[in-house]
Amino acid sequence: MDRAGLRFEEWVTLTIVSGATAPDKATLLRQIAAAKVVAPGDEADLLHAMIQRGHIEGDSALALSAEGRAVFEPLRDAIRGITSGLFAELPADDLDTTRRVLETVTQRANQFLAET
């Protein structure tokens, strides 16, 4: 991410926007908030900065701009390559168990954060 000039919260936002459906602004702000990558209330500032940088565009539906895709896609591909190497040859059952445990821990952490 450093080589691409992105901070983690920007990477997460680009990942959200790159999804199958283009979110509207309100939906994207909720998704950024749910990801808990910025302080509550800072989601709009993050989105505004990314629009200003030219990484995200659109009015009613937001999407990666050509520049956003040029930054996001090579980084996504590099991360996929690293990830596939890390998980290569691990038994599928072990990976399924790990995924379930991490989902449970994430849910509990989100619940804890919501209550504090």
N, CA, C and O atoms as CSV, one atom per row, in Angstrom:
chain,resi,resn,atom,element,x,y,z
A,1,MET,N,N,0.823,-1.182,0.000
A,1,MET,CA,C,0.000,0.000,0.000
A,1,MET,C,C,0.869,1.247,0.000
A,1,MET,O,O,0.530,2.251,-0.627
A,2,ASP,N,N,1.984,1.177,0.704
A,2,ASP,CA,C,2.868,2.342,0.732
A,2,ASP,C,C,3.316,2.730,-0.673
A,2,ASP,O,O,3.291,3.905,-1.040
A,3,ARG,N,N,3.730,1.723,-1.462
A,3,ARG,CA,C,4.196,2.020,-2.825
A,3,ARG,C,C,3.094,2.635,-3.673
A,3,ARG,O,O,3.368,3.434,-4.569
A,4,ALA,N,N,1.847,2.265,-3.393
A,4,ALA,CA,C,0.713,2.820,-4.137
A,4,ALA,C,C,0.277,4.169,-3.567
A,4,ALA,O,O,-0.583,4.837,-4.142
A,5,GLY,N,N,0.862,4.568,-2.447
A,5,GLY,CA,C,0.501,5.841,-1.828
A,5,GLY,C,C,-0.835,5.813,-1.115
A,5,GLY,O,O,-1.502,6.840,-0.989
A,6,LEU,N,N,-1.227,4.629,-0.646
A,6,LEU,CA,C,-2.509,4.484,0.039
A,6,LEU,C,C,-2.325,4.196,1.517
A,6,LEU,O,O,-1.399,3.491,1.919
A,7,ARG,N,N,-3.214,4.748,2.313
A,7,ARG,CA,C,-3.316,4.365,3.713
A,7,ARG,C,C,-4.310,3.213,3.798
A,7,ARG,O,O,-5.087,2.989,2.870
A,8,PHE,N,N,-4.284,2.485,4.909
A,8,PHE,CA,C,-5.146,1.319,5.060
A,8,PHE,C,C,-6.612,1.665,4.863
A,8,PHE,O,O,-7.326,0.946,4.163
A,9,GLU,N,N,-7.071,2.747,5.465
A,9,GLU,CA,C,-8.485,3.108,5.358
A,9,GLU,C,C,-8.870,3.438,3.910
A,9,GLU,O,O,-10.013,3.219,3.509
A,10,GLU,N,N,-7.934,3.956,3.137
A,10,GLU,CA,C,-8.201,4.221,1.721
A,10,GLU,C,C,-8.309,2.910,0.945
A,10,GLU,O,O,-9.167,2.757,0.075
A,11,TRP,N,N,-7.417,1.957,1.277
A,11,TRP,CA,C,-7.479,0.645,0.637
A,11,TRP,C,C,-8.825,-0.025,0.917
A,11,TRP,O,O,-9.440,-0.575,0.004
A,12,VAL,N,N,-9.284,0.015,2.159
A,12,VAL,CA,C,-10.558,-0.595,2.519
A,12,VAL,C,C,-11.692,0.071,1.741
A,12,VAL,O,O,-12.594,-0.610,1.253
A,13,THR,N,N,-11.648,1.380,1.626
A,13,THR,CA,C,-12.689,2.108,0.898
A,13,THR,C,C,-12.684,1.732,-0.579
A,13,THR,O,O,-13.747,1.515,-1.161
A,14,LEU,N,N,-11.512,1.652,-1.194
A,14,LEU,CA,C,-11.433,1.233,-2.590
A,14,LEU,C,C,-11.959,-0.184,-2.760
A,14,LEU,O,O,-12.623,-0.488,-3.752
A,15,THR,N,N,-11.668,-1.045,-1.803
A,15,THR,CA,C,-12.150,-2.422,-1.863
A,15,THR,C,C,-13.675,-2.462,-1.808
A,15,THR,O,O,-14.307,-3.213,-2.552
A,16,ILE,N,N,-14.260,-1.663,-0.938
A,16,ILE,CA,C,-15.719,-1.600,-0.837
A,16,ILE,C,C,-16.318,-1.107,-2.150
A,16,ILE,O,O,-17.263,-1.700,-2.671
A,17,VAL,N,N,-15.764,-0.022,-2.679
A,17,VAL,CA,C,-16.304,0.580,-3.897
A,17,VAL,C,C,-16.147,-0.349,-5.097
A,17,VAL,O,O,-16.955,-0.302,-6.024
A,18,SER,N,N,-15.123,-1.186,-5.089
A,18,SER,CA,C,-14.872,-2.069,-6.226
A,18,SER,C,C,-15.822,-3.255,-6.277
A,18,SER,O,O,-15.749,-4.060,-7.206
A,19,GLY,N,N,-16.703,-3.378,-5.308
A,19,GLY,CA,C,-17.617,-4.516,-5.243
A,19,GLY,C,C,-18.564,-4.598,-6.422
A,19,GLY,O,O,-18.541,-3.745,-7.309
A,20,ALA,N,N,-19.383,-5.607,-6.428
A,20,ALA,CA,C,-20.263,-5.908,-7.558
A,20,ALA,C,C,-21.278,-4.802,-7.834
A,20,ALA,O,O,-21.608,-4.541,-8.991
A,21,THR,N,N,-21.773,-4.155,-6.792
A,21,THR,CA,C,-22.749,-3.085,-6.989
A,21,THR,C,C,-22.160,-1.764,-6.534
A,21,THR,O,O,-21.524,-1.682,-5.483
A,22,ALA,N,N,-22.377,-0.736,-7.332
A,22,ALA,CA,C,-21.876,0.590,-6.996
A,22,ALA,C,C,-22.748,1.183,-5.897
A,22,ALA,O,O,-23.949,1.368,-6.093
A,23,PRO,N,N,-22.159,1.482,-4.747
A,23,PRO,CA,C,-22.966,2.012,-3.639
A,23,PRO,C,C,-23.283,3.495,-3.838
A,23,PRO,O,O,-22.538,4.222,-4.494
A,24,ASP,N,N,-24.398,3.922,-3.260
A,24,ASP,CA,C,-24.630,5.356,-3.196
A,24,ASP,C,C,-23.817,5.897,-2.023
A,24,ASP,O,O,-23.250,5.128,-1.247
A,25,LYS,N,N,-23.765,7.210,-1.897
A,25,LYS,CA,C,-22.911,7.828,-0.881
A,25,LYS,C,C,-23.288,7.392,0.527
A,25,LYS,O,O,-22.411,7.061,1.325
A,26,ALA,N,N,-24.579,7.386,0.844
A,26,ALA,CA,C,-25.018,7.019,2.198
A,26,ALA,C,C,-24.634,5.574,2.521
A,26,ALA,O,O,-24.187,5.273,3.628
A,27,THR,N,N,-24.812,4.691,1.548
A,27,THR,CA,C,-24.461,3.284,1.757
A,27,THR,C,C,-22.966,3.140,1.969
A,27,THR,O,O,-22.528,2.432,2.876
A,28,LEU,N,N,-22.181,3.809,1.135
A,28,LEU,CA,C,-20.728,3.728,1.269
A,28,LEU,C,C,-20.277,4.265,2.623
A,28,LEU,O,O,-19.401,3.672,3.253
A,29,LEU,N,N,-20.842,5.351,3.076
A,29,LEU,CA,C,-20.464,5.899,4.379
A,29,LEU,C,C,-20.789,4.912,5.496
A,29,LEU,O,O,-20.011,4.766,6.439
A,30,ARG,N,N,-21.935,4.231,5.397
A,30,ARG,CA,C,-22.282,3.205,6.393
A,30,ARG,C,C,-21.293,2.044,6.339
A,30,ARG,O,O,-20.890,1.520,7.377
A,31,GLN,N,N,-20.903,1.642,5.128
A,31,GLN,CA,C,-19.962,0.532,4.986
A,31,GLN,C,C,-18.579,0.908,5.537
A,31,GLN,O,O,-17.920,0.082,6.169
A,32,ILE,N,N,-18.151,2.120,5.305
A,32,ILE,CA,C,-16.873,2.575,5.868
A,32,ILE,C,C,-16.968,2.579,7.396
A,32,ILE,O,O,-16.047,2.137,8.083
A,33,ALA,N,N,-18.080,3.079,7.915
A,33,ALA,CA,C,-18.262,3.100,9.372
A,33,ALA,C,C,-18.244,1.677,9.930
A,33,ALA,O,O,-17.626,1.428,10.965
A,34,ALA,N,N,-18.909,0.751,9.258
A,34,ALA,CA,C,-18.955,-0.636,9.722
A,34,ALA,C,C,-17.569,-1.281,9.700
A,34,ALA,O,O,-17.281,-2.164,10.508
A,35,ALA,N,N,-16.720,-0.846,8.787
A,35,ALA,CA,C,-15.360,-1.391,8.700
A,35,ALA,C,C,-14.470,-0.874,9.838
A,35,ALA,O,O,-13.414,-1.443,10.113
A,36,LYS,N,N,-14.900,0.201,10.493
A,36,LYS,CA,C,-14.188,0.757,11.648
A,36,LYS,C,C,-12.722,1.079,11.336
A,36,LYS,O,O,-11.826,0.783,12.126
A,37,VAL,N,N,-12.499,1.693,10.164
A,37,VAL,CA,C,-11.136,2.040,9.774
A,37,VAL,C,C,-10.808,3.505,10.020
A,37,VAL,O,O,-9.654,3.919,9.909
A,38,VAL,N,N,-11.831,4.287,10.357
A,38,VAL,CA,C,-11.636,5.682,10.747
A,38,VAL,C,C,-12.470,5.945,11.988
A,38,VAL,O,O,-13.383,5.187,12.315
A,39,ALA,N,N,-12.146,7.014,12.660
A,39,ALA,CA,C,-12.914,7.394,13.847
A,39,ALA,C,C,-14.358,7.694,13.441
A,39,ALA,O,O,-14.601,8.223,12.356
A,40,PRO,N,N,-15.312,7.357,14.307
A,40,PRO,CA,C,-16.710,7.663,13.988
A,40,PRO,C,C,-16.870,9.140,13.636
A,40,PRO,O,O,-16.382,10.022,14.344
A,41,GLY,N,N,-17.560,9.386,12.532
A,41,GLY,CA,C,-17.774,10.752,12.069
A,41,GLY,C,C,-16.767,11.219,11.025
A,41,GLY,O,O,-16.966,12.258,10.395
A,42,ASP,N,N,-15.683,10.459,10.835
A,42,ASP,CA,C,-14.658,10.850,9.857
A,42,ASP,C,C,-14.852,10.197,8.490
A,42,ASP,O,O,-14.047,10.410,7.584
A,43,GLU,N,N,-15.908,9.410,8.334
A,43,GLU,CA,C,-16.132,8.692,7.082
A,43,GLU,C,C,-16.286,9.648,5.893
A,43,GLU,O,O,-15.711,9.416,4.830
A,44,ALA,N,N,-17.053,10.709,6.073
A,44,ALA,CA,C,-17.289,11.650,4.970
A,44,ALA,C,C,-16.001,12.352,4.557
A,44,ALA,O,O,-15.784,12.600,3.371
A,45,ASP,N,N,-15.147,12.674,5.520
A,45,ASP,CA,C,-13.867,13.309,5.189
A,45,ASP,C,C,-12.996,12.372,4.360
A,45,ASP,O,O,-12.354,12.799,3.400
A,46,LEU,N,N,-12.978,11.097,4.732
A,46,LEU,CA,C,-12.217,10.109,3.981
A,46,LEU,C,C,-12.748,10.013,2.554
A,46,LEU,O,O,-11.972,10.054,1.599
A,47,LEU,N,N,-14.054,9.887,2.405
A,47,LEU,CA,C,-14.649,9.777,1.079
A,47,LEU,C,C,-14.365,11.031,0.255
A,47,LEU,O,O,-13.996,10.933,-0.916
A,48,HIS,N,N,-14.531,12.178,0.843
A,48,HIS,CA,C,-14.267,13.443,0.137
A,48,HIS,C,C,-12.819,13.498,-0.351
A,48,HIS,O,O,-12.563,13.896,-1.487
A,49,ALA,N,N,-11.878,13.101,0.498
A,49,ALA,CA,C,-10.467,13.116,0.115
A,49,ALA,C,C,-10.207,12.164,-1.052
A,49,ALA,O,O,-9.415,12.472,-1.942
A,50,MET,N,N,-10.864,11.024,-1.049
A,50,MET,CA,C,-10.652,10.056,-2.128
A,50,MET,C,C,-11.283,10.522,-3.436
A,50,MET,O,O,-10.773,10.221,-4.515
A,51,ILE,N,N,-12.368,11.242,-3.346
A,51,ILE,CA,C,-12.965,11.840,-4.543
A,51,ILE,C,C,-12.038,12.940,-5.066
A,51,ILE,O,O,-11.807,13.047,-6.270
A,52,GLN,N,N,-11.512,13.751,-4.153
A,52,GLN,CA,C,-10.589,14.818,-4.548
A,52,GLN,C,C,-9.322,14.270,-5.193
A,52,GLN,O,O,-8.790,14.880,-6.120
A,53,ARG,N,N,-8.835,13.137,-4.722
A,53,ARG,CA,C,-7.645,12.505,-5.294
A,53,ARG,C,C,-7.925,11.871,-6.645
A,53,ARG,O,O,-7.001,11.504,-7.371
A,54,GLY,N,N,-9.203,11.744,-6.980
A,54,GLY,CA,C,-9.572,11.179,-8.263
A,54,GLY,C,C,-9.676,9.665,-8.274
A,54,GLY,O,O,-9.668,9.053,-9.342
A,55,HIS,N,N,-9.775,9.050,-7.098
A,55,HIS,CA,C,-9.870,7.597,-7.028
A,55,HIS,C,C,-11.303,7.090,-7.112
A,55,HIS,O,O,-11.540,5.953,-7.521
A,56,ILE,N,N,-12.256,7.930,-6.725
A,56,ILE,CA,C,-13.677,7.556,-6.714
A,56,ILE,C,C,-14.443,8.650,-7.453
A,56,ILE,O,O,-14.135,9.836,-7.334
A,57,GLU,N,N,-15.450,8.223,-8.219
A,57,GLU,CA,C,-16.263,9.189,-8.958
A,57,GLU,C,C,-17.712,8.752,-8.938
A,57,GLU,O,O,-18.036,7.623,-8.572
A,58,GLY,N,N,-18.576,9.667,-9.338
A,58,GLY,CA,C,-19.992,9.360,-9.451
A,58,GLY,C,C,-20.828,10.270,-8.589
A,58,GLY,O,O,-20.350,10.874,-7.629
A,59,ASP,N,N,-22.097,10.353,-8.960
A,59,ASP,CA,C,-23.034,11.178,-8.199
A,59,ASP,C,C,-23.973,10.292,-7.384
A,59,ASP,O,O,-23.849,10.209,-6.162
A,60,SER,N,N,-24.902,9.638,-8.055
A,60,SER,CA,C,-25.839,8.795,-7.312
A,60,SER,C,C,-25.227,7.443,-6.976
A,60,SER,O,O,-25.500,6.892,-5.910
A,61,ALA,N,N,-24.404,6.902,-7.866
A,61,ALA,CA,C,-23.696,5.642,-7.611
A,61,ALA,C,C,-22.205,5.916,-7.707
A,61,ALA,O,O,-21.732,6.493,-8.686
A,62,LEU,N,N,-21.475,5.501,-6.692
A,62,LEU,CA,C,-20.034,5.744,-6.658
A,62,LEU,C,C,-19.292,4.543,-7.216
A,62,LEU,O,O,-19.701,3.397,-7.031
A,63,ALA,N,N,-18.187,4.830,-7.905
A,63,ALA,CA,C,-17.391,3.771,-8.511
A,63,ALA,C,C,-15.928,4.203,-8.533
A,63,ALA,O,O,-15.603,5.375,-8.346
A,64,LEU,N,N,-15.068,3.236,-8.765
A,64,LEU,CA,C,-13.666,3.570,-8.965
A,64,LEU,C,C,-13.527,4.331,-10.274
A,64,LEU,O,O,-14.121,3.957,-11.286
A,65,SER,N,N,-12.745,5.391,-10.249
A,65,SER,CA,C,-12.423,6.101,-11.481
A,65,SER,C,C,-11.348,5.306,-12.218
A,65,SER,O,O,-10.858,4.300,-11.706
A,66,ALA,N,N,-10.983,5.753,-13.413
A,66,ALA,CA,C,-9.893,5.090,-14.141
A,66,ALA,C,C,-8.621,5.141,-13.308
A,66,ALA,O,O,-7.886,4.156,-13.245
A,67,GLU,N,N,-8.350,6.274,-12.668
A,67,GLU,CA,C,-7.168,6.377,-11.804
A,67,GLU,C,C,-7.295,5.474,-10.586
A,67,GLU,O,O,-6.318,4.852,-10.169
A,68,GLY,N,N,-8.489,5.398,-10.016
A,68,GLY,CA,C,-8.716,4.512,-8.879
A,68,GLY,C,C,-8.471,3.061,-9.240
A,68,GLY,O,O,-7.862,2.315,-8.472
A,69,ARG,N,N,-8.952,2.658,-10.423
A,69,ARG,CA,C,-8.710,1.283,-10.888
A,69,ARG,C,C,-7.216,1.054,-11.129
A,69,ARG,O,O,-6.695,-0.018,-10.821
A,70,ALA,N,N,-6.534,2.049,-11.672
A,70,ALA,CA,C,-5.102,1.908,-11.948
A,70,ALA,C,C,-4.295,1.725,-10.666
A,70,ALA,O,O,-3.244,1.085,-10.681
A,71,VAL,N,N,-4.779,2.280,-9.566
A,71,VAL,CA,C,-4.124,2.112,-8.270
A,71,VAL,C,C,-4.574,0.803,-7.619
A,71,VAL,O,O,-3.755,0.034,-7.116
A,72,PHE,N,N,-5.881,0.562,-7.637
A,72,PHE,CA,C,-6.461,-0.559,-6.908
A,72,PHE,C,C,-6.133,-1.922,-7.514
A,72,PHE,O,O,-5.691,-2.821,-6.799
A,73,GLU,N,N,-6.341,-2.084,-8.804
A,73,GLU,CA,C,-6.251,-3.415,-9.411
A,73,GLU,C,C,-4.871,-4.066,-9.306
A,73,GLU,O,O,-4.794,-5.244,-8.958
A,74,PRO,N,N,-3.773,-3.350,-9.592
A,74,PRO,CA,C,-2.474,-4.012,-9.422
A,74,PRO,C,C,-2.192,-4.389,-7.965
A,74,PRO,O,O,-1.596,-5.431,-7.691
A,75,LEU,N,N,-2.617,-3.546,-7.050
A,75,LEU,CA,C,-2.416,-3.837,-5.635
A,75,LEU,C,C,-3.265,-5.030,-5.211
A,75,LEU,O,O,-2.788,-5.909,-4.493
A,76,ARG,N,N,-4.514,-5.065,-5.648
A,76,ARG,CA,C,-5.393,-6.211,-5.356
A,76,ARG,C,C,-4.783,-7.502,-5.900
A,76,ARG,O,O,-4.778,-8.527,-5.219
A,77,ASP,N,N,-4.273,-7.449,-7.122
A,77,ASP,CA,C,-3.679,-8.636,-7.728
A,77,ASP,C,C,-2.436,-9.091,-6.971
A,77,ASP,O,O,-2.223,-10.290,-6.787
A,78,ALA,N,N,-1.619,-8.142,-6.533
A,78,ALA,CA,C,-0.417,-8.489,-5.763
A,78,ALA,C,C,-0.799,-9.125,-4.434
A,78,ALA,O,O,-0.178,-10.100,-4.009
A,79,ILE,N,N,-1.812,-8.581,-3.780
A,79,ILE,CA,C,-2.268,-9.137,-2.503
A,79,ILE,C,C,-2.838,-10.541,-2.711
A,79,ILE,O,O,-2.594,-11.434,-1.900
A,80,ARG,N,N,-3.586,-10.737,-3.777
A,80,ARG,CA,C,-4.117,-12.077,-4.075
A,80,ARG,C,C,-2.983,-13.078,-4.271
A,80,ARG,O,O,-3.062,-14.214,-3.804
A,81,GLY,N,N,-1.922,-12.649,-4.969
A,81,GLY,CA,C,-0.788,-13.538,-5.185
A,81,GLY,C,C,-0.104,-13.924,-3.884
A,81,GLY,O,O,0.241,-15.087,-3.673
A,82,ILE,N,N,0.087,-12.951,-3.023
A,82,ILE,CA,C,0.702,-13.219,-1.719
A,82,ILE,C,C,-0.194,-14.137,-0.893
A,82,ILE,O,O,0.273,-15.106,-0.294
A,83,THR,N,N,-1.481,-13.821,-0.871
A,83,THR,CA,C,-2.436,-14.598,-0.085
A,83,THR,C,C,-2.506,-16.041,-0.558
A,83,THR,O,O,-2.510,-16.966,0.255
A,84,SER,N,N,-2.561,-16.234,-1.870
A,84,SER,CA,C,-2.662,-17.609,-2.365
A,84,SER,C,C,-1.414,-18.405,-2.008
A,84,SER,O,O,-1.502,-19.600,-1.726
A,85,GLY,N,N,-0.261,-17.760,-2.016
A,85,GLY,CA,C,0.957,-18.451,-1.598
A,85,GLY,C,C,0.958,-18.797,-0.118
A,85,GLY,O,O,1.447,-19.855,0.278
A,86,LEU,N,N,0.418,-17.919,0.685
A,86,LEU,CA,C,0.374,-18.163,2.130
A,86,LEU,C,C,-0.556,-19.325,2.482
A,86,LEU,O,O,-0.287,-20.083,3.414
A,87,PHE,N,N,-1.642,-19.457,1.738
A,87,PHE,CA,C,-2.633,-20.478,2.045
A,87,PHE,C,C,-2.458,-21.761,1.238
A,87,PHE,O,O,-3.193,-22.729,1.433
A,88,ALA,N,N,-1.494,-21.764,0.342
A,88,ALA,CA,C,-1.288,-22.936,-0.515
A,88,ALA,C,C,-1.018,-24.175,0.333
A,88,ALA,O,O,-0.289,-24.128,1.324
A,89,GLU,N,N,-1.611,-25.257,-0.074
A,89,GLU,CA,C,-1.401,-26.582,0.508
A,89,GLU,C,C,-1.916,-26.747,1.934
A,89,GLU,O,O,-1.649,-27.765,2.572
A,90,LEU,N,N,-2.643,-25.769,2.436
A,90,LEU,CA,C,-3.290,-25.948,3.731
A,90,LEU,C,C,-4.593,-26.701,3.505
A,90,LEU,O,O,-5.297,-26.431,2.532
A,91,PRO,N,N,-4.924,-27.632,4.378
A,91,PRO,CA,C,-6.156,-28.409,4.201
A,91,PRO,C,C,-7.395,-27.514,4.222
A,91,PRO,O,O,-7.503,-26.601,5.041
A,92,ALA,N,N,-8.318,-27.788,3.315
A,92,ALA,CA,C,-9.547,-26.995,3.203
A,92,ALA,C,C,-10.328,-26.973,4.512
A,92,ALA,O,O,-10.899,-25.943,4.871
A,93,ASP,N,N,-10.362,-28.086,5.225
A,93,ASP,CA,C,-11.081,-28.127,6.507
A,93,ASP,C,C,-10.466,-27.170,7.518
A,93,ASP,O,O,-11.187,-26.512,8.268
A,94,ASP,N,N,-9.142,-27.087,7.543
A,94,ASP,CA,C,-8.466,-26.158,8.452
A,94,ASP,C,C,-8.793,-24.710,8.086
A,94,ASP,O,O,-9.030,-23.879,8.963
A,95,LEU,N,N,-8.804,-24.419,6.804
A,95,LEU,CA,C,-9.137,-23.063,6.358
A,95,LEU,C,C,-10.579,-22.709,6.705
A,95,LEU,O,O,-10.858,-21.583,7.117
A,96,ASP,N,N,-11.495,-23.662,6.543
A,96,ASP,CA,C,-12.896,-23.419,6.900
A,96,ASP,C,C,-13.041,-23.139,8.393
A,96,ASP,O,O,-13.774,-22.234,8.792
A,97,THR,N,N,-12.348,-23.912,9.207
A,97,THR,CA,C,-12.399,-23.709,10.657
A,97,THR,C,C,-11.829,-22.341,11.021
A,97,THR,O,O,-12.402,-21.620,11.838
A,98,THR,N,N,-10.716,-21.993,10.419
A,98,THR,CA,C,-10.088,-20.695,10.684
A,98,THR,C,C,-11.027,-19.558,10.308
A,98,THR,O,O,-11.165,-18.592,11.057
A,99,ARG,N,N,-11.674,-19.668,9.147
A,99,ARG,CA,C,-12.613,-18.636,8.702
A,99,ARG,C,C,-13.752,-18.477,9.707
A,99,ARG,O,O,-14.110,-17.357,10.071
A,100,ARG,N,N,-14.319,-19.594,10.152
A,100,ARG,CA,C,-15.427,-19.528,11.115
A,100,ARG,C,C,-14.980,-18.895,12.431
A,100,ARG,O,O,-15.700,-18.074,12.999
A,101,VAL,N,N,-13.805,-19.268,12.914
A,101,VAL,CA,C,-13.306,-18.702,14.169
A,101,VAL,C,C,-13.081,-17.201,14.017
A,101,VAL,O,O,-13.464,-16.424,14.891
A,102,LEU,N,N,-12.470,-16.796,12.923
A,102,LEU,CA,C,-12.203,-15.365,12.723
A,102,LEU,C,C,-13.501,-14.572,12.551
A,102,LEU,O,O,-13.589,-13.437,13.020
A,103,GLU,N,N,-14.497,-15.140,11.895
A,103,GLU,CA,C,-15.791,-14.474,11.780
A,103,GLU,C,C,-16.434,-14.298,13.154
A,103,GLU,O,O,-17.002,-13.245,13.442
A,104,THR,N,N,-16.348,-15.314,13.996
A,104,THR,CA,C,-16.909,-15.229,15.343
A,104,THR,C,C,-16.184,-14.170,16.164
A,104,THR,O,O,-16.816,-13.365,16.848
A,105,VAL,N,N,-14.871,-14.173,16.096
A,105,VAL,CA,C,-14.088,-13.172,16.834
A,105,VAL,C,C,-14.415,-11.771,16.330
A,105,VAL,O,O,-14.548,-10.842,17.126
A,106,THR,N,N,-14.545,-11.613,15.026
A,106,THR,CA,C,-14.882,-10.300,14.457
A,106,THR,C,C,-16.254,-9.843,14.923
A,106,THR,O,O,-16.424,-8.681,15.292
A,107,GLN,N,N,-17.239,-10.740,14.913
A,107,GLN,CA,C,-18.578,-10.388,15.387
A,107,GLN,C,C,-18.552,-9.966,16.850
A,107,GLN,O,O,-19.188,-8.985,17.234
A,108,ARG,N,N,-17.817,-10.710,17.656
A,108,ARG,CA,C,-17.731,-10.369,19.076
A,108,ARG,C,C,-17.037,-9.026,19.273
A,108,ARG,O,O,-17.465,-8.220,20.099
A,109,ALA,N,N,-15.976,-8.786,18.526
A,109,ALA,CA,C,-15.258,-7.508,18.638
A,109,ALA,C,C,-16.159,-6.359,18.220
A,109,ALA,O,O,-16.174,-5.316,18.874
A,110,ASN,N,N,-16.911,-6.536,17.138
A,110,ASN,CA,C,-17.831,-5.482,16.695
A,110,ASN,C,C,-18.921,-5.235,17.718
A,110,ASN,O,O,-19.308,-4.090,17.952
A,111,GLN,N,N,-19.418,-6.297,18.327
A,111,GLN,CA,C,-20.432,-6.127,19.367
A,111,GLN,C,C,-19.852,-5.392,20.566
A,111,GLN,O,O,-20.488,-4.498,21.123
A,112,PHE,N,N,-18.642,-5.773,20.960
A,112,PHE,CA,C,-17.979,-5.106,22.073
A,112,PHE,C,C,-17.792,-3.623,21.771
A,112,PHE,O,O,-18.076,-2.773,22.614
A,113,LEU,N,N,-17.309,-3.312,20.558
A,113,LEU,CA,C,-17.094,-1.920,20.183
A,113,LEU,C,C,-18.403,-1.135,20.153
A,113,LEU,O,O,-18.434,0.038,20.522
A,114,ALA,N,N,-19.469,-1.772,19.719
A,114,ALA,CA,C,-20.771,-1.102,19.655
A,114,ALA,C,C,-21.306,-0.774,21.045
A,114,ALA,O,O,-22.054,0.187,21.224
A,115,GLU,N,N,-20.913,-1.587,22.029
A,115,GLU,CA,C,-21.399,-1.398,23.399
A,115,GLU,C,C,-20.544,-0.435,24.211
A,115,GLU,O,O,-20.945,-0.015,25.297
A,116,THR,N,N,-19.384,-0.086,23.700
A,116,THR,CA,C,-18.498,0.813,24.463
A,116,THR,C,C,-18.496,2.200,23.904
A,116,THR,O,O,-17.807,3.075,24.427
